[in-house]
């Protein structure tokens, strides 16, 4: 443990399910303030990493600490609130009963009404969970995660099932909690979400960390520029050009991610005199992500989650 | 176990009781069947106070069966399947508070049922017992919750929701009918009496009947021993299925 005390430490954490490797010696340390996004496609190991840091799963190898303790330790868990990806709340209890029950687990929780307000559930207090929409149920779980005034919120895919308005509202609440000094770890495959919220983005795939930087840093690290153009050249030829990281097709356009746009362009223009519709842009996080995970993207506008992952 | 964790368990129990009372498919077999069946077989169709006493002893075990078996088997199976158990485990709830709350719910529902049953027996059936016998009767009946709860929690950890409902229903009728809780075994086919000795419900009913003054067959230590054996067996199976479910 360093003097400050990291909120979460995973050291060479490994986890497999049968023959499937979920985490392959993952190293991750989260200090405890600000928002850290764990970004990766489905099956990348995000939920397993979350399960380990919350003490829900035990690593096959390596070490996991939560506030310097075993994550199963009650004293560690009292400093954490969490949202899991696939939990259904008891249909018979009202929103207020549910939030009050979880508030009672903590030594100095928020007032129940305050937690309900922060989660955008005002007016639904006396509704039983049975009568809530999927998005409303997710918001109740968000209320449960924050009601204990935790030092760290761990949110596994918090905005799945939320409409745009509810998603924005949740982001605003996350920012308010962070401004109040809480740390947040969230997993997402919404790149927009990571860009909008995170101070730090950890990209993982196949159980390993591929990148760990600020959103800008993650972009800079990979495809710094994206070239879009119409060209008759086959993908294989494009891929062989200098500094090209990845090649994709979007309709009639080729989408080329490159580390050095000038060098790639020189080669490109030399090879195809009929090249047309040329644009060069800074890479979006989507493109950075595609490049990092090495996927053969069909279209950079398609969210990585919708790609099939080998 | 501090005051704070006890308070958590108390709130957990209250929530558990609310959940139970707001679930009709749990309330009907657990809260309606025992007094209704007793009123029919133990009072309306009984010839005298002796029959009412006999069936009060066996229906008291039946009163413990529903809340314990359904509360644990279907409750745990559904909440495990829905990820609620996993969610609770990542929150700072002491792990024992979850089964403790279910146990408290089963015990308090059984207690209320027993009060109704005893009142029916005394006021409508003319049943009379010495105060010490009443206390022992209550102890046997409330104690019946434990072996049934263990059986329920094993089902809850081994099966998914709908599977647990199906098996719990089969066990509910098997333990009731073959165990002699509804109709005295001596008016049933002989094979049923032979099969009954394998079931904890039979031995619990025999213990209650002994308290009521119907001592026959094997002695009290045998009944206690079989019930204890069942509990140890179920606890052992539980340790295995829980470890497997956690992985």
Interface residues (C-beta under 8 A of the other chain):
Chain A: X54 X55 X56 X74 X77 X78 X80 X81 X82 X84 X86 X87 X88 X89 X90 X92 X93 X97 X100 X101 X102 X104 X105 X106 X107 X128 X141 X144 X148 X154
Chain B: X4 X7 X8 X11 X12 X15 X18 X19 X22 X23 X79 X82 X83 X84 X86 X87 X89 X90 X91 X92 X93 X94
